Amino acid sequence: MKPVLWIIAALAIAGAILFVSSLRTRRSLPALELSDGESLPRTLLQKRAGRALLVVVALTVLAGACVVWFGPQAWWEDDPIRHTVTALFLGGLVVFMFFIRGVRALEARGDGSFDERDAVILNRSCAGVGGAMMVVFAAWMVGLIETHIETRLIPSYYLYLIFWSIVMTNVIASLAGILLAYRRS
């Protein structure tokens, strides 16, 4: 199996780990009593996390598509393509940085736009991040070893891809953890 297919399988497993973690987070939140048909409006934290997740996932998918389209070796040897992919990943990190700054500003406001429930969800949203990162890392290791078993030599450009995969898994899992924690069962 190609390393890219291993990564796709790892992301599916990481998503499942994140979902299970969010179920645990929801159980720790205080119960809400809503009348039939009434739904809770989206909070500012939820809206910002959704927008940030959408942009980060789009940038990450675009960067991954560039690597898959050109191939890892061609991507590594062609400076403009490598710089473009790196810029896309860095763009995702900048979006996450602005999200975190926005959350800190919400906390500091004190106008009720950030309440105790938001604080609990934010503090527990990273519960599945470590597991998701470990699954992605394990998939890379198994995929690379299996595809390069004959030569026992793994090209160094895969180290760069492993690094960015783990960093972006961290960011995406953190944002997804927030949104999953708000979901009602």
N, C-alpha and C positions, 0 to 999 in steps of 0.2 A: 504494500500500500504506500502511496506517495506521502511524503510528510504533510502536504497540504490537506489530504484526506484525514490524517490523524488529527490535525488541528481542528477540523470541522467536527469530528467526533468528540474531541476534548471540549470544545465550546458548548456542545449539546449537554455533556455531562456537567460542565461548570454551571450552565444555566439551571440544571436540575438541582444542584447543590444550593445555588442561590435561592431558588424557589422554596426549598425545604427550610432554609434558614429564615426566610421571610415568614413562613408559617409559625415558626417559634417566636419571632418578634411580635406577630399579631396576637399571639396568646398572652403575651406579657402586657399588652395595652389594656387600659380600662375599657370595660364594655360600654357601648353607646346604645341608648334606647331611642330608636327612631320609629315613628308611626309607619304603617303600611304604605308603600309607594314613595316614601320620603327618602331622599338620598343626601349624603353629606356633600357640600360643595368642595371643589378642589381647593386646597390651601395654596398659598404662595410658594411654599417649599416644594409642593407637589408639581406645580406648574413649571417652576424653574428647573426642577430635576428632569421633568419630561422633555423640555426644550433642549437642555444640555445633553441629555442622553441621545436624542435624535441627531443632533449635530455631531457629537463624538462618534456615534456609530456610523454615520454617513462618511465622515473623514477616515475612519479606520477601515471601512469596507472599500473605499476608494483607494487607499494606500495598499491594502491587500490585493485588490484587483490589479493594480499596477505591477506588483511583484509576481502575481500569477500570470498575467498577460506576457510579460517580458521574460519570465523565468528568473529564479534566484541568482543564477550566475551572471546572466546578462544585466540584470538589475544592479548587481554589485559592481560590475565593471564599467557601467555607463554612468558617469558623474551626474548629468542632468536628471536622469531618472531617479538615481539614489537620493539626490537632493530634494527632488519633488516629493518622494515618499517620506523622507524625513520631515519635510515641511508640513505634510499632511498630519503626521503623527504629532508633531509639536503644536500644530493648530488645535488638535484635540485636547492636548494638555493645557493650552491657553484657555480654551472654553471651560475646562474643568476648574481652572484657577479662578476665572471670573464667577463661576457658579459658587465656589467656596467663599469668595469675597462677598458675594450677594447674600449668602446665608448668614455670614457673620454680621452683615449690615442689618438683616432682618432681626437677628437676636438682639442687637444693640438698640433697635428702635424703641422697644417697650410699648408699642401701641396695640398689642394683641395680635399682630400678624404672625407671630411666632409664639406658640403656646407650649405647654408641657408635653402634649402628645407629639408635637413636631420634634421637640428635644429628645424624647425617648426614641422616636423613629430614627432620627439622625444619628444618635449614639449607637443604636443597634443595627444600623443598615449595613455595616461592614462585617457582619457576623459570617457571611459566606465568602468573603473576598479571598481569604487565605486558601480555602479549599478550592475555589475556582482557579486561582493562580497555580496551585500545585497540580491540578488536573491538566492544565495547559502545558505546564513544564514537563510533566510525565509523558504527555502525548508527543511532545517534541522529541524527548529522549528516545522513546520507543520507536517512533517513526523514523528518526535519523539512524538509529542503530540498525533497524531492520532494512532500510534501503541502502545502507552502506556497509553491510556485514561482510561482503566479499573483500573489499579493500581495507576495511577497518580504519578508514580515513574519512573524517567528516569535514567538508569544506568550512572554512572559518566564517564565511558570510552568513552561515546559519546562526552563529552566535548573536549577530546583530538582529536577526529576525526573532530569535528567542527573547532577547531583551525587550524589543518593542511589543511582542505578543503579551508578555507578562505585565508590562507597564499598562498597556491598553486594557487588558483584562481587569486589572485593578480598578481603573477609572470606570469602565463600563459596569463592572459588578457593584461598585459603590453607588452609582446612580440608579442602577436597576434595583438594588436593595431598598432604596428609599421608596421607589414607586411600588414595589411588591409589598412592602410593609403597610402601605396605605390601602391596598386591595382588601376588600371585604370578602370573607368566605361565604 
